[in-house]
Amino acid sequence: MANTLIPFEERDLAPNQIELLDRRRRRGQLLLTIGLQLFVVTTLVGVLWVGQDLTHSPGWVHPMFYWAAATGLGSIVCFIWGSALRRGFSEFTSY
């Protein structure tokens, strides 16, 4: 009897195709982990330093704000890209 938990398009894959699929999903899990770490950095920088940087830095010189914006954007990109690479995987595991 076929395993009904496996998506229909993945039921008849060859072993080398399954290897590629697992590699893609592991890369997606890695990107989700990196995205979470970047989110933590963004949160800490945003809570601790961005307000002071925006208040006291002259003109357009706001390095902590730019750092928080860059890590926040990186976090969003990693979450979206990682989720796209892990599509079709119904359980949450860590490799």
MDTraj code that builds the backbone (N, CA, C; nanometers):
import mdtraj as md
import numpy as np

residues = "MET ALA ASN THR LEU ILE PRO PHE GLU GLU ARG ASP LEU ALA PRO ASN GLN ILE GLU LEU LEU ASP ARG ARG ARG ARG ARG GLY GLN LEU LEU LEU THR ILE GLY LEU GLN LEU PHE VAL VAL THR THR LEU VAL GLY VAL LEU TRP VAL GLY GLN ASP LEU THR HIS SER PRO GLY TRP VAL HIS PRO MET PHE TYR TRP ALA ALA ALA THR GLY LEU GLY SER ILE VAL CYS PHE ILE TRP GLY SER ALA LEU ARG ARG GLY PHE SER GLU PHE THR SER TYR".split()
xyz = np.array([
    [0.0838, -0.1174, 0.0000],
    [0.0000, 0.0000, 0.0000],
    [0.0886, 0.1241, 0.0000],
    [0.0523, 0.2203, -0.0794],
    [0.1313, 0.3424, -0.0919],
    [0.1184, 0.4267, 0.0346],
    [0.2264, 0.4963, 0.0661],
    [0.2260, 0.5868, 0.1802],
    [0.1524, 0.7143, 0.1397],
    [0.0367, 0.7380, 0.2010],
    [-0.0454, 0.8533, 0.1621],
    [0.0042, 0.9847, 0.2219],
    [0.1026, 0.9793, 0.3118],
    [0.1597, 1.1013, 0.3677],
    [0.2572, 1.1688, 0.2713],
    [0.3084, 1.0923, 0.1760],
    [0.4009, 1.1464, 0.0762],
    [0.3191, 1.2146, -0.0330],
    [0.3569, 1.3370, -0.0724],
    [0.2845, 1.4036, -0.1817],
    [0.2835, 1.3165, -0.3074],
    [0.1775, 1.3277, -0.3845],
    [0.1571, 1.2428, -0.5014],
    [0.2730, 1.2509, -0.6008],
    [0.3263, 1.3720, -0.6245],
    [0.4328, 1.3875, -0.7239],
    [0.5666, 1.3314, -0.6768],
    [0.5784, 1.2940, -0.5484],
    [0.7042, 1.2406, -0.4964],
    [0.7005, 1.0895, -0.4738],
    [0.5934, 1.0247, -0.5084],
    [0.5793, 0.8820, -0.4794],
    [0.6613, 0.7930, -0.5722],
    [0.6878, 0.8363, -0.6930],
    [0.7569, 0.7518, -0.7906],
    [0.8939, 0.8068, -0.8277],
    [0.9675, 0.8615, -0.7317],
    [1.0987, 0.9176, -0.7612],
    [1.2059, 0.8095, -0.7558],
    [1.3079, 0.8276, -0.8378],
    [1.4231, 0.7382, -0.8369],
    [1.5112, 0.7740, -0.7165],
    [1.6003, 0.6835, -0.6744],
    [1.6853, 0.7113, -0.5583],
    [1.7707, 0.8377, -0.5718],
    [1.8239, 0.8637, -0.6915],
    [1.9046, 0.9856, -0.7074],
    [1.8178, 1.1112, -0.7006],
    [1.6923, 1.1029, -0.7430],
    [1.6006, 1.2163, -0.7313],
    [1.5619, 1.2406, -0.5853],
    [1.5493, 1.1341, -0.5092],
    [1.5193, 1.1473, -0.3665],
    [1.6361, 1.2127, -0.2947],
    [1.7581, 1.1779, -0.3343],
    [1.8771, 1.2416, -0.2760],
    [1.8777, 1.3914, -0.3016],
    [1.8467, 1.4312, -0.4240],
    [1.8409, 1.5734, -0.4569],
    [1.7300, 1.6448, -0.3803],
    [1.6168, 1.5780, -0.3648],
    [1.5056, 1.6351, -0.2895],
    [1.5431, 1.6548, -0.1421],
    [1.6093, 1.5550, -0.0831],
    [1.6526, 1.5668, 0.0563],
    [1.7572, 1.6767, 0.0728],
    [1.8476, 1.6892, -0.0234],
    [1.9488, 1.7941, -0.0172],
    [1.8840, 1.9323, -0.0245],
    [1.7833, 1.9465, -0.1117],
    [1.7126, 2.0748, -0.1231],
    [1.6408, 2.1083, 0.0076],
    [1.5785, 2.0096, 0.0689],
    [1.5065, 2.0340, 0.1942],
    [1.6016, 2.0630, 0.3102],
    [1.7187, 1.9996, 0.3130],
    [1.8177, 2.0312, 0.4166],
    [1.8695, 2.1729, 0.4005],
    [1.8894, 2.2161, 0.2763],
    [1.9324, 2.3534, 0.2510],
    [1.8236, 2.4517, 0.2944],
    [1.6984, 2.4160, 0.2737],
    [1.5885, 2.4993, 0.3198],
    [1.5857, 2.5094, 0.4715],
    [1.6115, 2.3972, 0.5402],
    [1.6169, 2.3998, 0.6866],
    [1.7320, 2.4879, 0.7346],
    [1.8454, 2.4823, 0.6666],
    [1.9590, 2.5675, 0.7014],
    [1.9229, 2.7147, 0.6860],
    [1.8558, 2.7491, 0.5787],
    [1.8160, 2.8885, 0.5579],
    [1.7137, 2.9343, 0.6614],
    [1.6239, 2.8464, 0.7035],
    [1.5306, 2.8829, 0.8093],
    [1.6040, 2.9080, 0.9414],
    [1.7062, 2.8286, 0.9691],
    [1.7858, 2.8482, 1.0895],
    [1.8619, 2.9801, 1.0837],
    [1.9220, 3.0096, 0.9699],
    [1.9933, 3.1365, 0.9526],
    [1.8962, 3.2533, 0.9642],
    [1.7774, 3.2393, 0.9070],
    [1.6765, 3.3438, 0.9168],
    [1.6359, 3.3705, 1.0606],
    [1.6218, 3.2650, 1.1408],
    [1.5877, 3.2823, 1.2815],
    [1.7000, 3.3531, 1.3564],
    [1.8241, 3.3163, 1.3290],
    [1.9372, 3.3811, 1.3945],
    [1.9460, 3.5290, 1.3563],
    [1.9237, 3.5585, 1.2299],
    [1.9242, 3.6988, 1.1875],
    [1.8092, 3.7759, 1.2516],
    [1.6960, 3.7115, 1.2701],
    [1.5835, 3.7765, 1.3370],
    [1.6182, 3.8111, 1.4818],
    [1.6874, 3.7204, 1.5498],
    [1.7287, 3.7464, 1.6880],
    [1.8259, 3.8641, 1.6926],
    [1.9229, 3.8677, 1.6011],
    [2.0174, 3.9794, 1.5959],
    [1.9436, 4.1101, 1.5673],
    [1.8512, 4.1073, 1.4734],
    [1.7734, 4.2274, 1.4400],
    [1.6945, 4.2765, 1.5609],
    [1.6343, 4.1844, 1.6329],
    [1.5559, 4.2219, 1.7506],
    [1.6448, 4.2839, 1.8582],
    [1.7586, 4.2220, 1.8846],
    [1.8484, 4.2761, 1.9870],
    [1.9030, 4.4127, 1.9481],
    [1.9480, 4.4263, 1.8249],
    [2.0002, 4.5556, 1.7799],
    [1.8898, 4.6594, 1.7796],
    [1.7712, 4.6216, 1.7356],
    [1.6601, 4.7155, 1.7309],
    [1.6165, 4.7628, 1.8687],
    [1.6138, 4.6713, 1.9635],
    [1.5696, 4.7078, 2.0981],
    [1.6772, 4.7864, 2.1726],
    [1.8025, 4.7483, 2.1551],
    [1.9078, 4.8069, 2.2371],
    [1.9683, 4.9348, 2.1806],
    [1.9864, 4.9455, 2.0477],
    [2.0670, 5.0551, 1.9957],
    [2.0030, 5.1432, 1.8895],
    [1.9039, 5.0966, 1.8195],
    [1.8526, 5.1738, 1.7060],
    [1.7884, 5.3060, 1.7495],
    [1.7106, 5.3040, 1.8546],
    [1.6476, 5.4276, 1.9002],
    [1.7486, 5.5341, 1.9374],
    [1.8523, 5.4942, 2.0096],
    [1.9583, 5.5885, 2.0471],
    [2.0333, 5.6364, 1.9235],
    [2.0583, 5.5464, 1.8304],
    [2.1292, 5.5831, 1.7077],
    [2.0490, 5.6837, 1.6265],
    [1.9195, 5.6632, 1.6131],
    [1.8372, 5.7558, 1.5360],
    [1.8222, 5.8896, 1.6067],
    [1.8285, 5.8904, 1.7393],
    [1.8123, 6.0139, 1.8153],
    [1.9387, 6.0980, 1.8167],
    [2.0542, 6.0350, 1.8347],
    [2.1771, 6.1102, 1.8620],
    [2.2750, 6.1202, 1.7462],
    [2.2612, 6.0386, 1.6421],
    [2.3551, 6.0454, 1.5305],
    [2.3183, 6.1607, 1.4380],
    [2.4189, 6.2347, 1.3901],
    [2.3895, 6.3504, 1.3044],
    [2.3587, 6.3104, 1.1605],
    [2.2688, 6.3823, 1.0982],
    [2.2400, 6.3664, 0.9550],
    [2.1964, 6.2264, 0.9175],
    [2.2608, 6.1742, 0.8114],
    [2.2272, 6.0422, 0.7602],
    [2.3185, 5.9335, 0.8156],
    [2.3970, 5.9645, 0.9178],
    [2.4901, 5.8676, 0.9754],
    [2.4175, 5.7895, 1.0852],
    [2.3639, 5.6733, 1.0492],
    [2.2907, 5.5880, 1.1437],
    [2.3328, 5.4424, 1.1226],
    [2.4565, 5.4063, 1.1623],
    [2.5052, 5.2709, 1.1311],
    [2.4249, 5.1583, 1.1966],
    [2.3774, 5.1771, 1.3182],
    [2.3023, 5.0703, 1.3847],
    [2.1652, 5.0502, 1.3190],
    [2.1045, 5.1582, 1.2741],
    [1.9780, 5.1469, 1.2017],
    [1.9985, 5.0712, 1.0705],
    [2.1070, 5.1048, 0.9986],
    [2.1341, 5.0362, 0.8721],
    [2.1651, 4.8883, 0.8956],
    [2.2382, 4.8598, 1.0035],
    [2.2692, 4.7208, 1.0357],
    [2.1408, 4.6439, 1.0684],
    [2.0527, 4.7032, 1.1478],
    [1.9258, 4.6389, 1.1810],
    [1.8405, 4.6182, 1.0552],
    [1.8392, 4.7168, 0.9669],
    [1.7621, 4.7028, 0.8427],
    [1.8197, 4.5921, 0.7545],
    [1.9523, 4.5841, 0.7463],
    [2.0157, 4.4810, 0.6632],
    [1.9917, 4.3416, 0.7194],
    [2.0055, 4.3253, 0.8509],
    [1.9816, 4.1929, 0.9087],
    [1.8329, 4.1560, 0.9030],
    [1.7448, 4.2540, 0.9166],
    [1.6013, 4.2268, 0.9040],
    [1.5651, 4.1830, 0.7631],
    [1.6214, 4.2511, 0.6636],
    [1.5969, 4.2126, 0.5245],
    [1.6548, 4.0740, 0.4968],
    [1.7755, 4.0473, 0.5484],
    [1.8356, 3.9147, 0.5319],
    [1.7517, 3.8067, 0.5963],
    [1.6945, 3.8366, 0.7123],
    [1.6089, 3.7411, 0.7817],
    [1.4843, 3.7084, 0.6987],
    [1.4213, 3.8100, 0.6448],
    [1.3012, 3.7891, 0.5630],
    [1.3341, 3.7071, 0.4388],
    [1.4452, 3.7401, 0.3726],
    [1.4864, 3.6665, 0.2523],
    [1.5147, 3.5204, 0.2858],
    [1.5863, 3.4952, 0.3963],
    [1.6165, 3.3569, 0.4352],
    [1.4898, 3.2794, 0.4709],
    [1.3956, 3.3434, 0.5393],
    [1.2696, 3.2753, 0.5717],
    [1.1923, 3.2386, 0.4454],
    [1.1807, 3.3310, 0.3523],
    [1.1045, 3.3046, 0.2300],
    [1.1731, 3.1986, 0.1447],
    [1.3038, 3.2133, 0.1259],
    [1.3785, 3.1191, 0.0429],
    [1.3827, 2.9807, 0.1075],
    [1.4039, 2.9759, 0.2389],
    [1.4062, 2.8481, 0.3097],
    [1.2714, 2.7779, 0.3056],
    [1.1640, 2.8539, 0.3203],
    [1.0300, 2.7946, 0.3126],
    [1.0019, 2.7403, 0.1729],
    [1.0487, 2.8116, 0.0723],
    [1.0288, 2.7637, -0.0658],
    [1.1070, 2.6353, -0.0914],
    [1.2272, 2.6247, -0.0366],
    [1.3070, 2.5038, -0.0579],
    [1.2527, 2.3844, 0.0201],
    [1.1856, 2.4084, 0.1308],
    [1.1317, 2.2995, 0.2125],
    [0.9900, 2.2615, 0.1743],
    [0.9345, 2.3180, 0.0696],
    [0.7953, 2.2909, 0.0346],
    [0.7740, 2.1400, 0.0157],
    [0.6575, 2.0955, 0.0586],
    [0.6234, 1.9543, 0.0475],
    [0.6682, 1.8715, 0.1657],
    [0.7373, 1.9298, 0.2616],
    [0.7850, 1.8564, 0.3790],
    [0.6880, 1.8809, 0.4919],
    [0.6215, 1.7778, 0.5404],
    [0.5107, 1.7961, 0.6335],
    [0.5499, 1.7947, 0.7803],
    [0.6745, 1.7682, 0.8123],
    [0.7143, 1.7653, 0.9532],
    [0.8316, 1.8582, 0.9759],
    [0.8488, 1.9011, 1.1006],
    [0.9574, 1.9909, 1.1349],
    [1.0673, 1.9092, 1.2007],
    [1.1809, 1.9009, 1.1354],
    [1.2956, 1.8287, 1.1917],
    [1.4183, 1.9150, 1.1806],
    [1.5170, 1.8806, 1.2580],
    [1.6446, 1.9501, 1.2518],
    [1.7517, 1.8486, 1.2156],
    [1.8362, 1.8835, 1.1219],
    [1.9378, 1.7887, 1.0750],
    [2.0659, 1.8083, 1.1513],
])
top = md.Topology()
chain = top.add_chain()
for i, resn in enumerate(residues, 1):
    res = top.add_residue(resn, chain, resSeq=i)
    for name in ("N", "CA", "C"):
        top.add_atom(name, md.element.get_by_symbol(name[0]), res)
traj = md.Trajectory(xyz[None], top)
